[in-house]
Amino acid sequence: MDDFELHRPHLHAVATRLLGSRAEADDALQEAWIRVDRADRSDVENVAGWLTTVVSRVCLTMLDARKRRREEALEAGRLPDPVITRADDAAPDPEGEALAADGVGAALLVVLDTLGPAERLAFVLHDVFAVPFDDIAPIVDRSPDAARQLASRARRRVRGADRDAPTADRRVVDAFLAAAHSGDFEGLLAVLDPDVVLQADDGSGALQLVKGAREVATRARFFSTHRTAHPALIDGASGFVATEAGQAVAVLAFTIVDGRITAIDALQGPIRLAGLGLEAFAVGN
């Protein structure tokens, strides 16, 4: 397995970019190592390319599983548990710093998470690692031309993402909060897409769906002035954690397109918020 260890830094970089997580990349390399150890390598000519293919297949399986878990959670009447961090947290983030050093910033990760697993893999392998489409095609079970189209679609979405999106999105969320606090109905409509969808999960096993800007704006005005909103990153995107009387009472995650909110995921109530690690948001409030 000397070949695997020799190429480990490159393979870990591939897995990290594909999965967006160094911890998951570690898991992917462990699985890939097992597969490589069991494989017949007698006819392998390009070891580096073959190892990249093995790792990429493992990552594709993990991305598919991630997508299924989200779908299964929604079918079960609940929103998936998000990763929540304080937006103003000054504590060092080794994983985030490593991803940034690798050229994968939070904004790009958010865009990549909107891609299908095959699109994400085709784009990252070709545009980041210069893997030929002839080599990508069998990994995603497509023809080389189809793999090229996958990467092309992904590339358009990535290039179309506003480089200042995190800052711009935070401004939209702040405008939403200000309007909700003051009961400014027109102000809420100004930041909501006409077809916005609110999904609320209170842990009861049934999602509450509210569709349309006017309906969502009416619901948003429940956000009373005695609640405190703490800016947060919800799965890497702008959102906030609301506290009341020193306790976390809601988590809101926003999807923002072209300066307007197109979707809101709301987790609320003690049952649903239990186990999400929100203690840091409640301290001192």
C-alpha positions as CSV (number, residue, x, y, z in Angstrom):
1,M,0.0,0.0,0.0
2,D,3.0,2.3,-0.4
3,D,1.4,3.8,-3.5
4,F,-1.7,4.8,-1.5
5,E,0.4,6.5,1.1
6,L,2.5,8.2,-1.5
7,H,-0.6,9.7,-3.1
8,R,-2.5,10.3,0.2
9,P,-2.2,14.1,0.2
10,H,-3.6,14.4,-3.3
11,L,-6.4,11.8,-2.5
12,H,-7.3,13.7,0.6
13,A,-7.5,17.0,-1.3
14,V,-9.8,15.3,-3.8
15,A,-12.1,13.9,-1.1
16,T,-12.1,17.2,0.8
17,R,-13.2,19.2,-2.2
18,L,-15.8,16.7,-3.2
19,L,-17.3,16.3,0.3
20,G,-16.7,19.8,1.7
21,S,-15.5,18.2,5.0
22,R,-12.0,17.1,6.1
23,A,-13.6,14.7,8.6
24,E,-15.7,13.0,5.9
25,A,-12.6,13.0,3.7
26,D,-10.8,11.0,6.3
27,D,-13.7,8.5,6.3
28,A,-13.6,8.3,2.5
29,L,-9.9,7.6,2.4
30,Q,-10.3,4.8,5.0
31,E,-13.0,3.1,2.9
32,A,-10.9,3.7,-0.3
33,W,-7.9,2.1,1.4
34,I,-9.9,-1.0,2.2
35,R,-11.1,-1.2,-1.4
36,V,-7.6,-0.7,-2.8
37,D,-6.2,-3.3,-0.5
38,R,-8.7,-5.9,-1.8
39,A,-8.4,-5.0,-5.5
40,D,-6.4,-6.7,-8.2
41,R,-3.9,-4.1,-9.5
42,S,-2.0,-6.2,-11.9
43,D,-3.4,-4.3,-15.0
44,V,-3.3,-0.8,-13.5
45,E,-1.0,1.4,-15.5
46,N,-1.8,4.8,-14.1
47,V,-1.7,4.3,-10.4
48,A,-2.5,7.9,-9.5
49,G,-5.5,8.0,-11.8
50,W,-6.8,4.7,-10.6
51,L,-6.6,5.8,-6.9
52,T,-8.3,9.0,-7.7
53,T,-11.1,7.0,-9.4
54,V,-11.5,4.7,-6.3
55,V,-11.6,7.7,-3.9
56,S,-14.1,9.5,-6.2
57,R,-16.4,6.5,-6.3
58,V,-16.4,6.3,-2.5
59,C,-17.2,10.1,-2.4
60,L,-20.0,9.7,-4.9
61,T,-21.6,7.0,-2.8
62,M,-21.3,9.2,0.3
63,L,-22.9,12.2,-1.5
64,D,-25.7,10.0,-2.7
65,A,-26.2,8.8,0.8
66,R,-26.3,12.3,2.1
67,K,-28.9,13.2,-0.5
68,R,-31.0,10.2,0.5
69,R,-30.8,11.0,4.2
70,R,-32.2,14.5,3.5
71,E,-35.0,13.1,1.3
72,E,-35.9,10.5,3.9
73,A,-35.9,13.1,6.7
74,L,-38.4,15.2,4.7
75,E,-40.5,12.2,3.9
76,A,-40.6,11.4,7.7
77,G,-42.0,14.9,8.3
78,R,-38.8,16.5,9.7
79,L,-36.0,18.8,8.5
80,P,-32.5,17.4,8.6
81,D,-30.4,18.4,11.6
82,P,-28.3,21.4,10.5
83,V,-24.7,22.3,11.4
84,I,-25.0,25.6,13.3
85,T,-22.2,28.0,14.2
86,R,-22.2,31.5,15.5
87,A,-21.5,34.0,12.7
88,D,-19.4,36.1,15.0
89,D,-17.6,33.2,16.6
90,A,-13.9,34.2,16.8
91,A,-12.8,30.7,17.9
92,P,-10.4,29.1,15.5
93,D,-12.0,26.6,13.0
94,P,-9.2,24.3,11.8
95,E,-11.5,22.6,9.2
96,G,-12.8,25.9,7.8
97,E,-9.3,27.3,7.7
98,A,-8.0,24.2,5.9
99,L,-10.8,24.4,3.4
100,A,-10.2,28.0,2.8
101,A,-6.5,27.3,2.3
102,D,-7.5,24.6,-0.3
103,G,-9.5,27.3,-2.2
104,V,-12.9,26.0,-1.1
105,G,-14.6,28.8,0.8
106,A,-17.9,28.7,2.6
107,A,-19.7,30.4,-0.2
108,L,-18.5,27.9,-2.8
109,L,-19.4,25.0,-0.5
110,V,-23.0,26.4,-0.3
111,V,-23.2,26.5,-4.1
112,L,-21.7,23.0,-4.4
113,D,-24.3,21.7,-1.9
114,T,-27.0,22.7,-4.4
115,L,-25.6,20.5,-7.1
116,G,-26.5,16.9,-7.6
117,P,-23.8,14.4,-6.6
118,A,-22.8,13.6,-10.2
119,E,-22.7,17.3,-11.2
120,R,-20.6,18.1,-8.1
121,L,-18.1,15.3,-8.9
122,A,-17.8,16.1,-12.6
123,F,-17.2,19.8,-11.9
124,V,-14.7,19.3,-9.1
125,L,-12.7,16.5,-10.8
126,H,-12.5,18.3,-14.1
127,D,-12.2,22.0,-13.1
128,V,-10.2,21.6,-10.0
129,F,-8.1,18.5,-10.7
130,A,-8.1,18.5,-14.5
131,V,-9.3,14.9,-14.7
132,P,-10.3,14.1,-18.3
133,F,-14.0,13.5,-19.0
134,D,-13.1,10.1,-20.4
135,D,-12.0,9.2,-16.9
136,I,-14.9,10.9,-15.2
137,A,-17.6,9.2,-17.3
138,P,-17.4,5.7,-15.9
139,I,-17.3,7.1,-12.3
140,V,-20.7,8.8,-12.8
141,D,-22.0,6.1,-15.2
142,R,-22.4,8.6,-18.1
143,S,-20.8,9.0,-21.5
144,P,-17.9,11.5,-21.8
145,D,-20.2,14.0,-23.5
146,A,-22.8,13.6,-20.7
147,A,-20.1,14.1,-18.1
148,R,-19.0,17.2,-19.9
149,Q,-22.6,18.5,-19.7
150,L,-22.8,17.8,-16.0
151,A,-19.6,19.8,-15.4
152,S,-20.9,22.6,-17.7
153,R,-24.2,23.0,-15.8
154,A,-22.3,23.0,-12.5
155,R,-19.8,25.5,-13.8
156,R,-22.6,28.0,-14.8
157,R,-24.1,27.8,-11.3
158,V,-20.8,28.2,-9.6
159,R,-19.8,31.2,-11.8
160,G,-23.2,32.7,-11.4
161,A,-22.9,32.7,-7.6
162,D,-22.2,36.2,-6.3
163,R,-18.7,36.4,-4.7
164,D,-20.2,38.8,-2.2
165,A,-23.1,36.5,-1.5
166,P,-22.4,35.9,2.2
167,T,-22.3,39.6,3.0
168,A,-25.3,40.3,0.7
169,D,-27.3,37.4,2.2
170,R,-26.6,38.7,5.7
171,R,-28.0,42.1,4.7
172,V,-31.2,40.4,3.5
173,V,-31.6,38.4,6.7
174,D,-31.0,41.5,8.7
175,A,-33.7,43.4,6.7
176,F,-36.1,40.4,7.3
177,L,-35.4,40.6,11.0
178,A,-35.9,44.4,11.2
179,A,-39.2,44.2,9.4
180,A,-40.4,41.2,11.5
181,H,-39.5,43.0,14.8
182,S,-41.3,46.2,13.8
183,G,-44.3,44.5,12.2
184,D,-43.4,46.1,8.9
185,F,-45.5,44.0,6.5
186,E,-44.4,45.8,3.3
187,G,-40.8,45.6,4.5
188,L,-41.2,41.8,4.8
189,L,-42.7,41.6,1.3
190,A,-39.8,43.5,-0.1
191,V,-37.3,40.8,0.9
192,L,-39.5,37.8,0.2
193,D,-39.7,36.1,-3.2
194,P,-43.4,35.9,-4.3
195,D,-43.1,32.1,-4.3
196,V,-41.2,31.8,-1.0
197,V,-41.8,28.6,0.9
198,L,-41.6,28.3,4.7
199,Q,-41.1,24.8,6.2
200,A,-41.5,24.6,10.0
201,D,-40.5,21.6,12.0
202,D,-41.6,21.5,15.7
203,G,-40.6,17.9,16.3
204,S,-44.2,16.6,16.0
205,G,-43.4,14.5,12.9
206,A,-45.4,16.7,10.5
207,L,-43.9,19.6,8.6
208,Q,-45.9,22.8,8.4
209,L,-45.7,24.3,5.0
210,V,-46.6,28.0,4.2
211,K,-46.3,29.2,0.6
212,G,-46.4,32.7,-0.8
213,A,-44.9,36.0,0.3
214,R,-48.0,37.4,1.9
215,E,-48.7,34.2,3.9
216,V,-45.1,33.9,5.0
217,A,-44.9,37.6,5.9
218,T,-48.0,37.2,8.1
219,R,-46.3,34.3,9.9
220,A,-43.1,36.1,10.3
221,R,-44.6,38.9,12.3
222,F,-44.9,36.5,15.3
223,F,-41.2,37.3,15.9
224,S,-41.9,39.6,18.9
225,T,-39.5,42.2,20.2
226,H,-38.7,40.2,23.4
227,R,-36.9,37.6,21.3
228,T,-33.2,38.1,20.5
229,A,-31.9,37.0,17.1
230,H,-28.3,35.8,17.0
231,P,-26.6,35.7,13.6
232,A,-25.5,32.2,12.7
233,L,-24.3,30.1,9.9
234,I,-26.8,27.3,9.2
235,D,-25.1,24.7,7.1
236,G,-22.7,27.4,5.9
237,A,-25.5,29.9,4.9
238,S,-26.9,33.0,6.6
239,G,-29.5,32.4,9.3
240,F,-30.1,33.0,13.0
241,V,-30.9,31.4,16.3
242,A,-33.7,33.1,18.3
243,T,-33.6,33.1,22.1
244,E,-36.2,34.1,24.7
245,A,-35.6,34.4,28.4
246,G,-32.2,32.8,28.0
247,Q,-33.3,29.8,26.1
248,A,-33.0,28.9,22.4
249,V,-36.6,28.8,20.9
250,A,-36.0,28.7,17.1
251,V,-33.5,28.2,14.4
252,L,-34.1,29.8,11.0
253,A,-32.2,29.0,7.8
254,F,-32.6,31.1,4.6
255,T,-32.2,30.3,1.0
256,I,-31.6,33.6,-0.9
257,V,-31.5,34.1,-4.6
258,D,-31.0,37.4,-6.4
259,G,-31.4,39.3,-3.1
260,R,-34.7,37.7,-2.1
261,I,-35.6,35.0,0.3
262,T,-36.9,32.0,-1.6
263,A,-37.1,29.5,1.2
264,I,-37.1,29.4,5.0
265,D,-36.5,26.3,7.1
266,A,-37.6,26.9,10.7
267,L,-36.8,24.5,13.6
268,Q,-38.7,25.4,16.8
269,G,-39.7,24.1,20.2
270,P,-37.7,22.3,22.9
271,I,-38.3,18.8,21.4
272,R,-36.9,19.7,18.0
273,L,-34.1,21.9,19.2
274,A,-32.8,19.3,21.7
275,G,-29.4,18.0,20.9
276,L,-28.5,20.7,18.3
277,G,-25.8,22.2,20.6
278,L,-27.4,25.6,21.0
279,E,-26.2,26.3,24.5
280,A,-23.6,28.9,23.3
281,F,-26.4,31.0,21.9
282,A,-28.4,31.1,25.1
283,V,-25.6,32.1,27.4
284,G,-26.0,35.6,28.9
285,N,-29.4,36.2,27.3
